[in-house]
Amino acid sequence: MPLAVEIVLIVIGVLLLAAALIGSGISRRLMTIPKMKRAPRIVIAILGVLLLVGGMWGVTTEEKHHGPTLAALKEHLPPDVKSRLDCTEASETPKDAVELDCSTPGSVPDQVWYYMFDDVDAMQNWWWNQTDPAHQPGGECTTIADFKQGSSLSYSTEDRSVTTGDIACFMDGNTVVDVYTDRRFNIVVWSQTDSQNFSEFMNWIVNTSLPVGDDGATPATPSHTDYGQ
């Protein structure tokens, strides 16, 4: 519910309670309002309480939840992705996340999805459940052999002082699939294409796909990383 509506409900609720109070005879010395009968006063008072409580509940909920927005996710899309791929809001999204489907026939990769989550734990949990890294025995995602074997690993900042995210790669038939997280912005990038385009695909992942934003953003640390245990 929009904040302006919640404020209006609160104001109306207060006015109704005041009307019921004045109608009961309290403070009538200051106002030339006739005393209201008991039944209408009760109805007005109940309505006022309901509006007041509803407005306050809406304000409290609004303050507690600041989930991701599609606009925020779009701000993190790499410029080349914005210009080359056709990105639209996905029809179905994971819980507490927003998703852009950038799948574009004829491009490499031809299927791309960007997901933005409410927090790093929600992102990590979803990535784990989707990729099942515990069953990806390899430790590199650089060659077609790594994808055929199935691999998962963490990657870090240039000085290797902070873990930036996690990567899982595998094959789905003749399709190469790469799914990685970016802990700076709670974003998952899922991309896939035909194995015949492997070299171009890897070049896109390394040089183009990474979300953009504040270069000084510090990657968050999940409360735990092994959701399979």
GROMACS elastic network, one bead per residue, 0.5 to 0.9 nm:
[ bonds ]
;  ai    aj funct       b0    kb
    1     4     6  0.85089   500
    1     5     6  0.69035   500
    1     6     6  0.70238   500
    1    58     6  0.67765   500
    1    59     6  0.87949   500
    1    62     6  0.81860   500
    2     5     6  0.54935   500
    2     6     6  0.66164   500
    2    58     6  0.85442   500
    2    62     6  0.86111   500
    3     6     6  0.50651   500
    3     7     6  0.62979   500
    3     8     6  0.87342   500
    3    55     6  0.88970   500
    3    58     6  0.76874   500
    3    59     6  0.66570   500
    3    62     6  0.75904   500
    4     7     6  0.51905   500
    4     8     6  0.63133   500
    4     9     6  0.87624   500
    5     8     6  0.50946   500
    5     9     6  0.62675   500
    5    10     6  0.87450   500
    5    55     6  0.78897   500
    6     9     6  0.51484   500
    6    10     6  0.63724   500
    6    11     6  0.87946   500
    6    51     6  0.89770   500
    6    52     6  0.89325   500
    6    54     6  0.76532   500
    6    56     6  0.71680   500
    6    57     6  0.85417   500
    6    58     6  0.60704   500
    6    59     6  0.64044   500
    7    10     6  0.51096   500
    7    11     6  0.62584   500
    7    12     6  0.86670   500
    7    55     6  0.63541   500
    7    56     6  0.81555   500
    7    59     6  0.79010   500
    8    11     6  0.51113   500
    8    12     6  0.61242   500
    8    13     6  0.84585   500
    8    55     6  0.77668   500
    9    12     6  0.51917   500
    9    13     6  0.60086   500
    9    14     6  0.86117   500
    9    48     6  0.89256   500
    9    51     6  0.53949   500
    9    52     6  0.62650   500
    9    53     6  0.88145   500
    9    54     6  0.73631   500
    9    55     6  0.52260   500
    9    56     6  0.85503   500
   10    13     6  0.50440   500
   10    14     6  0.62092   500
   10    15     6  0.86691   500
   10    48     6  0.85365   500
   10    51     6  0.61771   500
   10    53     6  0.76261   500
   10    54     6  0.77663   500
   10    55     6  0.50676   500
   10    56     6  0.67844   500
   11    14     6  0.51846   500
   11    15     6  0.62502   500
   11    16     6  0.86948   500
   11    51     6  0.86271   500
   11    52     6  0.75526   500
   11    55     6  0.87447   500
   12    15     6  0.50652   500
   12    16     6  0.61470   500
   12    17     6  0.86172   500
   12    48     6  0.70107   500
   12    51     6  0.70851   500
   12    52     6  0.75861   500
   13    16     6  0.52010   500
   13    17     6  0.62417   500
   13    18     6  0.85854   500
   13    45     6  0.84971   500
   13    47     6  0.71652   500
   13    49     6  0.60783   500
   13    50     6  0.72956   500
   13    53     6  0.82734   500
   13    55     6  0.84573   500
   14    17     6  0.51709   500
   14    18     6  0.61211   500
   14    19     6  0.86122   500
   14    48     6  0.63689   500
   14    49     6  0.79656   500
   14    51     6  0.84268   500
   14    52     6  0.66682   500
   15    19     6  0.61195   500
   15    20     6  0.86616   500
   15    48     6  0.74155   500
   16    20     6  0.62213   500
   16    21     6  0.85608   500
   16    44     6  0.59288   500
   16    45     6  0.63289   500
   16    46     6  0.88500   500
   16    47     6  0.73455   500
   16    49     6  0.83029   500
   17    20     6  0.51045   500
   17    21     6  0.61306   500
   17    22     6  0.85983   500
   17    41     6  0.88766   500
   17    44     6  0.69277   500
   17    45     6  0.51175   500
   17    46     6  0.81983   500
   17    47     6  0.82815   500
   17    48     6  0.52648   500
   17    49     6  0.71198   500
   18    21     6  0.50058   500
   18    22     6  0.60704   500
   18    23     6  0.83903   500
   18    45     6  0.83888   500
   18    48     6  0.87388   500
   19    22     6  0.51544   500
   19    23     6  0.59245   500
   19    24     6  0.85887   500
   19    41     6  0.79926   500
   19    44     6  0.77017   500
   19    45     6  0.81062   500
   20    23     6  0.50327   500
   20    24     6  0.62899   500
   20    36     6  0.79284   500
   20    40     6  0.81619   500
   20    42     6  0.72894   500
   20    43     6  0.86498   500
   20    44     6  0.60569   500
   20    45     6  0.56015   500
   20    48     6  0.87539   500
   21    24     6  0.52875   500
   21    25     6  0.72035   500
   21    26     6  0.62155   500
   21    27     6  0.82494   500
   21    41     6  0.78565   500
   21    45     6  0.80828   500
   22    25     6  0.55851   500
   22    26     6  0.52906   500
   22    27     6  0.60892   500
   22    28     6  0.61754   500
   22    31     6  0.83979   500
   22    33     6  0.77338   500
   22    34     6  0.89853   500
   22    35     6  0.77433   500
   22    36     6  0.83129   500
   23    26     6  0.72695   500
   23    27     6  0.89809   500
   23    28     6  0.77712   500
   23    33     6  0.72691   500
   23    34     6  0.69823   500
   23    37     6  0.76397   500
   23    38     6  0.86743   500
   23    41     6  0.67653   500
   24    27     6  0.88667   500
   24    28     6  0.84538   500
   24    35     6  0.60154   500
   24    36     6  0.61130   500
   24    37     6  0.77146   500
   24    38     6  0.75243   500
   24    41     6  0.71931   500
   25    28     6  0.53574   500
   25    29     6  0.83934   500
   25    33     6  0.87921   500
   25    34     6  0.81486   500
   25    35     6  0.56409   500
   25    36     6  0.78414   500
   26    29     6  0.79183   500
   27    30     6  0.57190   500
   27    31     6  0.70572   500
   28    32     6  0.65962   500
   28    33     6  0.65206   500
   28    34     6  0.79260   500
   28    35     6  0.79444   500
   29    32     6  0.73692   500
   29    33     6  0.89944   500
   30    33     6  0.89906   500
   31    34     6  0.87862   500
   33    36     6  0.85197   500
   36    39     6  0.85618   500
   36    40     6  0.71224   500
   36    41     6  0.65362   500
   37    40     6  0.59989   500
   37    41     6  0.64285   500
   37    42     6  0.89896   500
   38    41     6  0.51677   500
   38    42     6  0.62791   500
   38    43     6  0.88229   500
   39    42     6  0.52328   500
   39    43     6  0.63668   500
   39    44     6  0.87138   500
   40    43     6  0.51039   500
   40    44     6  0.60903   500
   40    45     6  0.84548   500
   41    44     6  0.51684   500
   41    45     6  0.59782   500
   41    46     6  0.85588   500
   42    45     6  0.50446   500
   42    46     6  0.60871   500
   42    47     6  0.85183   500
   43    46     6  0.52502   500
   43    47     6  0.61687   500
   43    48     6  0.85288   500
   44    47     6  0.51239   500
   44    48     6  0.60136   500
   44    49     6  0.86166   500
   45    48     6  0.50188   500
   45    49     6  0.61866   500
   45    50     6  0.86628   500
   46    49     6  0.51363   500
   46    50     6  0.62112   500
   46    51     6  0.86770   500
   47    50     6  0.51525   500
   47    51     6  0.62237   500
   47    52     6  0.85259   500
   48    51     6  0.52559   500
   48    52     6  0.60424   500
   48    53     6  0.85436   500
   49    52     6  0.50451   500
   49    53     6  0.59837   500
   49    54     6  0.83630   500
   50    53     6  0.52466   500
   50    54     6  0.59558   500
   50    55     6  0.84720   500
   51    54     6  0.50880   500
   51    55     6  0.60127   500
   51    56     6  0.85182   500
   52    55     6  0.52377   500
   52    56     6  0.61530   500
   52    57     6  0.85373   500
   53    56     6  0.51488   500
   53    57     6  0.60024   500
   53    58     6  0.85447   500
   54    57     6  0.51404   500
   54    58     6  0.62144   500
   54    59     6  0.87356   500
   55    58     6  0.51492   500
   55    59     6  0.63056   500
   55    60     6  0.86984   500
   56    59     6  0.51198   500
   56    60     6  0.61492   500
   56    61     6  0.85921   500
   57    60     6  0.51288   500
   57    61     6  0.61247   500
   57    62     6  0.85255   500
   58    61     6  0.51574   500
   58    62     6  0.60774   500
   58    63     6  0.86329   500
   59    62     6  0.50665   500
   59    63     6  0.62299   500
   59    64     6  0.87406   500
   60    63     6  0.51821   500
   60    64     6  0.62775   500
   60    65     6  0.88123   500
   61    64     6  0.52055   500
   61    65     6  0.62199   500
   62    65     6  0.56194   500
   62    66     6  0.73028   500
   63    66     6  0.72673   500
   66    69     6  0.88097   500
   66   118     6  0.78641   500
   67    96     6  0.68646   500
   67    97     6  0.76145   500
   67   117     6  0.76468   500
   67   118     6  0.50751   500
   67   119     6  0.84198   500
   68    71     6  0.85343   500
   68    72     6  0.67737   500
   68    73     6  0.75237   500
   68    96     6  0.76433   500
   68    97     6  0.63744   500
   68    98     6  0.65273   500
   68   116     6  0.64844   500
   68   117     6  0.62008   500
   68   118     6  0.55105   500
   68   119     6  0.87735   500
   69    72     6  0.52274   500
   69    73     6  0.64543   500
   69    74     6  0.87759   500
   69    97     6  0.81104   500
   69    98     6  0.63859   500
   69   116     6  0.81142   500
   70    73     6  0.50928   500
   70    74     6  0.62033   500
   70    75     6  0.87431   500
   70    89     6  0.76838   500
   70    98     6  0.59141   500
   70    99     6  0.72776   500
   70   100     6  0.78269   500
   70   116     6  0.83388   500
   71    74     6  0.51398   500
   71    75     6  0.64267   500
   72    75     6  0.52128   500
   72    76     6  0.68799   500
   72   116     6  0.85802   500
   73    76     6  0.53369   500
   73    77     6  0.67949   500
   73    98     6  0.75280   500
   73    99     6  0.79109   500
   73   100     6  0.79616   500
   73   114     6  0.79466   500
   73   115     6  0.77093   500
   73   116     6  0.62126   500
   73   185     6  0.88798   500
   73   187     6  0.82134   500
   74    77     6  0.52539   500
   74    78     6  0.88309   500
   74    82     6  0.85683   500
   74   100     6  0.80772   500
   75    78     6  0.83457   500
   75   211     6  0.88321   500
   75   212     6  0.76851   500
   75   213     6  0.75465   500
   76    79     6  0.89152   500
   76   185     6  0.82376   500
   76   187     6  0.89428   500
   76   210     6  0.87959   500
   76   211     6  0.50958   500
   76   213     6  0.57394   500
   77    80     6  0.83684   500
   77    81     6  0.65007   500
   77    82     6  0.65412   500
   77   114     6  0.82331   500
   77   209     6  0.81875   500
   77   210     6  0.80192   500
   77   211     6  0.54306   500
   77   212     6  0.61954   500
   77   213     6  0.87153   500
   78    81     6  0.52997   500
   78    82     6  0.64638   500
   78    83     6  0.88933   500
   78   208     6  0.67623   500
   78   209     6  0.65122   500
   78   210     6  0.66751   500
   78   211     6  0.56137   500
   78   212     6  0.56579   500
   79    82     6  0.51127   500
   79    83     6  0.62607   500
   79    84     6  0.86052   500
   79   208     6  0.84539   500
   79   212     6  0.84363   500
   80    83     6  0.51189   500
   80    84     6  0.58352   500
   80    85     6  0.78749   500
   80   208     6  0.67316   500
   80   209     6  0.83858   500
   81    84     6  0.53485   500
   81    85     6  0.53061   500
   81    86     6  0.81629   500
   81    87     6  0.82141   500
   81   102     6  0.79646   500
   81   208     6  0.74423   500
   81   209     6  0.72796   500
   82    85     6  0.58993   500
   82    86     6  0.73067   500
   82    87     6  0.72058   500
   82   102     6  0.87930   500
   83    86     6  0.80104   500
   84   104     6  0.86478   500
   84   107     6  0.82266   500
   85   102     6  0.57908   500
   85   103     6  0.70489   500
   85   104     6  0.57933   500
   85   107     6  0.77038   500
   85   110     6  0.89237   500
   85   112     6  0.89015   500
   86   101     6  0.79702   500
   86   102     6  0.52966   500
   86   103     6  0.67782   500
   86   104     6  0.58948   500
   87    90     6  0.89124   500
   87   100     6  0.59566   500
   87   101     6  0.53695   500
   87   103     6  0.70869   500
   87   104     6  0.81660   500
   87   112     6  0.88717   500
   87   113     6  0.86007   500
   88    99     6  0.85187   500
   88   100     6  0.54307   500
   88   101     6  0.53777   500
   88   102     6  0.64319   500
   88   103     6  0.89038   500
   89    92     6  0.87481   500
   89    98     6  0.80417   500
   89    99     6  0.61086   500
   89   101     6  0.60850   500
   89   102     6  0.87366   500
   90    93     6  0.65072   500
   90    98     6  0.80732   500
   90    99     6  0.55772   500
   90   100     6  0.54317   500
   90   101     6  0.53966   500
   90   113     6  0.86760   500
   91    99     6  0.85774   500
   91   101     6  0.88774   500
   92    99     6  0.80208   500
   93    96     6  0.82917   500
   93    97     6  0.64202   500
   93    98     6  0.60909   500
   93    99     6  0.58528   500
   93   100     6  0.89520   500
   93   115     6  0.81840   500
   94    97     6  0.55205   500
   94    98     6  0.73377   500
   94    99     6  0.79664   500
   94   115     6  0.83208   500
   94   117     6  0.85059   500
   94   126     6  0.80553   500
   95    98     6  0.84120   500
   95   117     6  0.84091   500
   95   122     6  0.87212   500
   96   116     6  0.86847   500
   96   117     6  0.61230   500
   96   118     6  0.58373   500
   96   119     6  0.88742   500
   96   122     6  0.79083   500
   97   115     6  0.66208   500
   97   116     6  0.54182   500
   97   118     6  0.61805   500
   97   122     6  0.86845   500
   97   123     6  0.85383   500
   98   114     6  0.83820   500
   98   115     6  0.57608   500
   98   116     6  0.53730   500
   98   117     6  0.67468   500
   98   118     6  0.88820   500
   99   113     6  0.69284   500
   99   114     6  0.56382   500
   99   116     6  0.64464   500
   99   117     6  0.89376   500
  100   112     6  0.84920   500
  100   113     6  0.57231   500
  100   114     6  0.52130   500
  100   115     6  0.65663   500
  100   116     6  0.88626   500
  101   104     6  0.88483   500
  101   111     6  0.80323   500
  101   112     6  0.62640   500
  101   114     6  0.67024   500
  101   115     6  0.88558   500
  102   110     6  0.84127   500
  102   111     6  0.67576   500
  102   112     6  0.50315   500
  102   113     6  0.56683   500
  102   114     6  0.75953   500
  103   107     6  0.83661   500
  103   109     6  0.78341   500
  103   110     6  0.54336   500
  103   113     6  0.69947   500
  103   191     6  0.86548   500
  104   107     6  0.58728   500
  104   108     6  0.83613   500
  104   109     6  0.79754   500
  104   110     6  0.51633   500
  104   111     6  0.63897   500
  104   112     6  0.79336   500
  105   108     6  0.84333   500
  105   109     6  0.86707   500
  105   110     6  0.52940   500
  105   111     6  0.77471   500
  106   109     6  0.84006   500
  106   110     6  0.62664   500
  107   111     6  0.83742   500
  108   111     6  0.79386   500
  108   192     6  0.84597   500
  108   193     6  0.66522   500
  108   194     6  0.86650   500
  108   197     6  0.71681   500
  108   200     6  0.68186   500
  108   201     6  0.59892   500
  108   204     6  0.76810   500
  109   112     6  0.67441   500
  109   191     6  0.65079   500
  109   192     6  0.57939   500
  109   194     6  0.80624   500
  109   197     6  0.81044   500
  109   200     6  0.81381   500
  109   201     6  0.58296   500
  109   204     6  0.76595   500
  109   205     6  0.89679   500
  110   191     6  0.79883   500
  110   192     6  0.68444   500
  110   193     6  0.56560   500
  110   194     6  0.83230   500
  111   190     6  0.81787   500
  111   191     6  0.56613   500
  111   192     6  0.54343   500
  111   193     6  0.64148   500
  112   189     6  0.73754   500
  112   190     6  0.57051   500
  112   192     6  0.66260   500
  112   193     6  0.88992   500
  113   188     6  0.80881   500
  113   189     6  0.59761   500
  113   190     6  0.51397   500
  113   191     6  0.63876   500
  114   187     6  0.68800   500
  114   188     6  0.58570   500
  114   190     6  0.64852   500
  114   191     6  0.87115   500
  114   211     6  0.89765   500
  115   123     6  0.86220   500
  115   186     6  0.82214   500
  115   187     6  0.53973   500
  115   188     6  0.50442   500
  115   189     6  0.65598   500
  115   190     6  0.82236   500
  116   119     6  0.86871   500
  116   123     6  0.76916   500
  116   185     6  0.74609   500
  116   186     6  0.56970   500
  116   188     6  0.65299   500
  117   120     6  0.71717   500
  117   121     6  0.87869   500
  117   122     6  0.63821   500
  117   123     6  0.55169   500
  117   185     6  0.83540   500
  117   186     6  0.54465   500
  117   187     6  0.63554   500
  117   188     6  0.82419   500
  118   121     6  0.85126   500
  118   122     6  0.67034   500
  118   123     6  0.76200   500
  118   186     6  0.72160   500
  119   122     6  0.55415   500
  119   123     6  0.64128   500
  119   124     6  0.87743   500
  119   183     6  0.89874   500
  119   185     6  0.85907   500
  119   186     6  0.60538   500
  119   220     6  0.87495   500
  119   222     6  0.88380   500
  120   123     6  0.50472   500
  120   124     6  0.60124   500
  120   125     6  0.85023   500
  120   182     6  0.89923   500
  120   183     6  0.63123   500
  120   184     6  0.86471   500
  120   185     6  0.82284   500
  120   186     6  0.53073   500
  120   187     6  0.85582   500
  120   219     6  0.89597   500
  120   220     6  0.64138   500
  120   221     6  0.70474   500
  120   222     6  0.56937   500
  120   223     6  0.85302   500
  121   124     6  0.50659   500
  121   125     6  0.60023   500
  121   126     6  0.85187   500
  121   186     6  0.86789   500
  121   221     6  0.82358   500
  121   222     6  0.51246   500
  121   223     6  0.65751   500
  121   224     6  0.77177   500
  121   225     6  0.84234   500
  122   125     6  0.52280   500
  122   126     6  0.62043   500
  122   127     6  0.86288   500
  122   186     6  0.84747   500
  122   222     6  0.88116   500
  123   126     6  0.52902   500
  123   127     6  0.61544   500
  123   128     6  0.85949   500
  123   181     6  0.76451   500
  123   183     6  0.83985   500
  123   186     6  0.60321   500
  123   187     6  0.70890   500
  123   188     6  0.71941   500
  123   222     6  0.88794   500
  124   127     6  0.51525   500
  124   128     6  0.60985   500
  124   129     6  0.86366   500
  124   166     6  0.86162   500
  124   181     6  0.75902   500
  124   183     6  0.86904   500
  124   186     6  0.84501   500
  124   188     6  0.88998   500
  124   222     6  0.69560   500
  124   224     6  0.85072   500
  124   225     6  0.68149   500
  124   227     6  0.85651   500
  125   128     6  0.51947   500
  125   129     6  0.62348   500
  125   130     6  0.86534   500
  125   225     6  0.78080   500
  125   226     6  0.86450   500
  125   227     6  0.65968   500
  126   129     6  0.51964   500
  126   130     6  0.61147   500
  126   131     6  0.85883   500
  127   130     6  0.52354   500
  127   131     6  0.60510   500
  127   132     6  0.80442   500
  127   133     6  0.89220   500
  127   166     6  0.86811   500
  127   168     6  0.88164   500
  127   179     6  0.78473   500
  127   180     6  0.78321   500
  127   181     6  0.73949   500
  127   188     6  0.74145   500
  128   131     6  0.54319   500
  128   132     6  0.54014   500
  128   133     6  0.64655   500
  128   134     6  0.85903   500
  128   225     6  0.81997   500
  128   226     6  0.77855   500
  128   227     6  0.66483   500
  128   228     6  0.78801   500
  129   132     6  0.55951   500
  129   133     6  0.84930   500
  129   227     6  0.78379   500
  129   228     6  0.82752   500
  130   133     6  0.87522   500
  131   134     6  0.86697   500
  131   135     6  0.87333   500
  131   136     6  0.84931   500
  131   152     6  0.88336   500
  131   168     6  0.64419   500
  131   169     6  0.81905   500
  131   170     6  0.87964   500
  131   179     6  0.75783   500
  132   135     6  0.59067   500
  132   136     6  0.71524   500
  132   168     6  0.84398   500
  132   228     6  0.79876   500
  133   137     6  0.79017   500
  133   150     6  0.84445   500
  133   151     6  0.71943   500
  133   152     6  0.55980   500
  133   153     6  0.84071   500
  133   167     6  0.87473   500
  133   168     6  0.64589   500
  133   169     6  0.88936   500
  133   228     6  0.88516   500
  134   137     6  0.73248   500
  134   152     6  0.81269   500
  134   226     6  0.83131   500
  134   228     6  0.71306   500
  135   150     6  0.78729   500
  135   151     6  0.83569   500
  135   152     6  0.88813   500
  136   139     6  0.81840   500
  136   149     6  0.72598   500
  136   152     6  0.59373   500
  136   168     6  0.76738   500
  136   169     6  0.80916   500
  136   170     6  0.78400   500
  137   149     6  0.70574   500
  137   150     6  0.61804   500
  137   151     6  0.55784   500
  137   152     6  0.73516   500
  138   141     6  0.81152   500
  138   146     6  0.64320   500
  138   147     6  0.84912   500
  138   149     6  0.63016   500
  138   150     6  0.57467   500
  138   152     6  0.63507   500
  138   153     6  0.82944   500
  139   146     6  0.78628   500
  139   150     6  0.84816   500
  139   151     6  0.51926   500
  139   152     6  0.55279   500
  139   153     6  0.56010   500
  140   143     6  0.79276   500
  140   146     6  0.60466   500
  140   147     6  0.85154   500
  140   150     6  0.87954   500
  140   151     6  0.58959   500
  140   152     6  0.67708   500
  140   153     6  0.66874   500
  140   167     6  0.89508   500
  140   168     6  0.89052   500
  140   169     6  0.85217   500
  141   144     6  0.80707   500
  141   145     6  0.86646   500
  141   146     6  0.54228   500
  141   147     6  0.64130   500
  141   150     6  0.83296   500
  141   151     6  0.62902   500
  141   152     6  0.74109   500
  141   153     6  0.81031   500
  141   167     6  0.78095   500
  141   168     6  0.75126   500
  141   169     6  0.60953   500
  141   170     6  0.85829   500
  141   178     6  0.82411   500
  142   145     6  0.83378   500
  142   146     6  0.64996   500
  142   147     6  0.79928   500
  142   202     6  0.75082   500
  143   146     6  0.52139   500
  143   147     6  0.67610   500
  143   148     6  0.88635   500
  143   198     6  0.85557   500
  143   199     6  0.88611   500
  143   202     6  0.87431   500
  144   147     6  0.51385   500
  144   148     6  0.62318   500
  144   149     6  0.86645   500
  144   171     6  0.89441   500
  144   176     6  0.81240   500
  144   195     6  0.79631   500
  144   198     6  0.72170   500
  144   199     6  0.89923   500
  145   149     6  0.61273   500
  145   150     6  0.84238   500
  146   149     6  0.51954   500
  146   150     6  0.59369   500
  146   151     6  0.61411   500
  146   169     6  0.75545   500
  146   170     6  0.74955   500
  147   151     6  0.65240   500
  147   168     6  0.88473   500
  147   169     6  0.53751   500
  147   171     6  0.56414   500
  147   176     6  0.67009   500
  147   177     6  0.76315   500
  147   178     6  0.84244   500
  148   151     6  0.85407   500
  148   169     6  0.85206   500
  148   170     6  0.58601   500
  148   171     6  0.54796   500
  148   172     6  0.88999   500
  148   176     6  0.82823   500
  149   169     6  0.88292   500
  149   170     6  0.68824   500
  149   171     6  0.80637   500
  150   168     6  0.75547   500
  150   169     6  0.57292   500
  150   171     6  0.71030   500
  151   167     6  0.80505   500
  151   168     6  0.56808   500
  151   169     6  0.53826   500
  151   170     6  0.65664   500
  152   166     6  0.72850   500
  152   167     6  0.54098   500
  152   169     6  0.64514   500
  152   170     6  0.89144   500
  153   165     6  0.87462   500
  153   166     6  0.57275   500
  153   167     6  0.53716   500
  153   168     6  0.66988   500
  154   163     6  0.67987   500
  154   164     6  0.75825   500
  154   165     6  0.57326   500
  154   167     6  0.60475   500
  154   168     6  0.88952   500
  155   160     6  0.81936   500
  155   162     6  0.87335   500
  155   163     6  0.58552   500
  155   164     6  0.58347   500
  155   165     6  0.56310   500
  155   166     6  0.60139   500
  155   167     6  0.74300   500
  156   159     6  0.76636   500
  156   160     6  0.50408   500
  156   161     6  0.70005   500
  156   162     6  0.55709   500
  156   165     6  0.69555   500
  156   166     6  0.89091   500
  157   161     6  0.64018   500
  157   162     6  0.57483   500
  157   163     6  0.64773   500
  157   164     6  0.61741   500
  158   161     6  0.78252   500
  158   162     6  0.87919   500
  159   162     6  0.79102   500
  160   163     6  0.70989   500
  162   218     6  0.83671   500
  162   219     6  0.72681   500
  163   166     6  0.82207   500
  163   183     6  0.81617   500
  163   219     6  0.70866   500
  163   220     6  0.86886   500
  163   221     6  0.80463   500
  164   181     6  0.79121   500
  164   182     6  0.59859   500
  164   183     6  0.55281   500
  164   184     6  0.68504   500
  164   218     6  0.84566   500
  164   219     6  0.55768   500
  164   220     6  0.80896   500
  164   221     6  0.88488   500
  165   180     6  0.68715   500
  165   183     6  0.54168   500
  165   184     6  0.83024   500
  165   219     6  0.79314   500
  166   179     6  0.83410   500
  166   180     6  0.54233   500
  166   181     6  0.53165   500
  166   182     6  0.75227   500
  166   183     6  0.86364   500
  167   178     6  0.72264   500
  167   179     6  0.57824   500
  167   181     6  0.66007   500
  168   177     6  0.82275   500
  168   178     6  0.59790   500
  168   179     6  0.53034   500
  168   180     6  0.62267   500
  169   176     6  0.75283   500
  169   177     6  0.55378   500
  169   179     6  0.63188   500
  169   180     6  0.84817   500
  170   175     6  0.85741   500
  170   176     6  0.61737   500
  170   177     6  0.54132   500
  170   178     6  0.68349   500
  171   174     6  0.66999   500
  171   175     6  0.56406   500
  171   177     6  0.58754   500
  171   178     6  0.88683   500
  171   195     6  0.85335   500
  172   175     6  0.50488   500
  172   176     6  0.64113   500
  172   177     6  0.70202   500
  173   176     6  0.80875   500
  174   193     6  0.85278   500
  174   194     6  0.60141   500
  174   195     6  0.57302   500
  174   196     6  0.84157   500
  175   192     6  0.64650   500
  175   193     6  0.53915   500
  175   195     6  0.53804   500
  175   196     6  0.87384   500
  176   191     6  0.84523   500
  176   192     6  0.54360   500
  176   193     6  0.56440   500
  176   194     6  0.61796   500
  176   195     6  0.54785   500
  176   198     6  0.74213   500
  176   201     6  0.87335   500
  177   190     6  0.75004   500
  177   191     6  0.59890   500
  177   193     6  0.69691   500
  178   189     6  0.80474   500
  178   190     6  0.59808   500
  178   191     6  0.54751   500
  178   192     6  0.62135   500
  178   205     6  0.83640   500
  179   188     6  0.70192   500
  179   189     6  0.57024   500
  179   191     6  0.64359   500
  179   192     6  0.85845   500
  180   187     6  0.84979   500
  180   188     6  0.56882   500
  180   189     6  0.54707   500
  180   190     6  0.66789   500
  181   186     6  0.71654   500
  181   187     6  0.57787   500
  181   189     6  0.63773   500
  181   190     6  0.88425   500
  182   185     6  0.60572   500
  182   186     6  0.57498   500
  182   187     6  0.51537   500
  182   188     6  0.62150   500
  182   189     6  0.80059   500
  182   210     6  0.81382   500
  182   211     6  0.76638   500
  182   219     6  0.75999   500
  183   187     6  0.68096   500
  183   188     6  0.87268   500
  183   218     6  0.80932   500
  183   220     6  0.54154   500
  183   221     6  0.73630   500
  183   222     6  0.85762   500
  184   187     6  0.78272   500
  184   213     6  0.88214   500
  184   214     6  0.87881   500
  184   217     6  0.58047   500
  184   218     6  0.57083   500
  184   220     6  0.61663   500
  185   211     6  0.81327   500
  185   213     6  0.81974   500
  185   217     6  0.80650   500
  185   218     6  0.89630   500
  185   219     6  0.75236   500
  185   220     6  0.84311   500
  186   219     6  0.86218   500
  186   220     6  0.82278   500
  187   211     6  0.77878   500
  189   209     6  0.76629   500
  189   210     6  0.80156   500
  189   211     6  0.83993   500
  191   201     6  0.88029   500
  191   205     6  0.82814   500
  191   209     6  0.89787   500
  192   195     6  0.88696   500
  192   201     6  0.79824   500
  193   196     6  0.83323   500
  193   197     6  0.69576   500
  193   198     6  0.77240   500
  193   201     6  0.71832   500
  194   197     6  0.57808   500
  194   198     6  0.72157   500
  194   201     6  0.88714   500
  195   198     6  0.50773   500
  195   199     6  0.87770   500
  195   201     6  0.86385   500
  196   199     6  0.81976   500
  197   200     6  0.55876   500
  197   201     6  0.59650   500
  197   202     6  0.87415   500
  198   202     6  0.61576   500
  198   203     6  0.86080   500
  199   202     6  0.52841   500
  199   203     6  0.62927   500
  199   204     6  0.87414   500
  200   203     6  0.50728   500
  200   204     6  0.62595   500
  200   205     6  0.87821   500
  201   204     6  0.51663   500
  201   205     6  0.63793   500
  201   206     6  0.88321   500
  202   205     6  0.50769   500
  202   206     6  0.61985   500
  202   207     6  0.84473   500
  203   206     6  0.53428   500
  203   207     6  0.58562   500
  203   208     6  0.75892   500
  204   207     6  0.54170   500
  204   209     6  0.60628   500
  205   208     6  0.58233   500
  205   210     6  0.71919   500
  206   209     6  0.67041   500
  206   210     6  0.74157   500
  207   210     6  0.74164   500
  208   211     6  0.85681   500
  212   215     6  0.79393   500
  213   216     6  0.86303   500
  213   217     6  0.78107   500
  214   217     6  0.53053   500
  215   218     6  0.86165   500
  221   224     6  0.81602   500
  221   225     6  0.88979   500
  222   225     6  0.62808   500
  224   227     6  0.72937   500
  225   228     6  0.88905   500
  226   229     6  0.60943   500
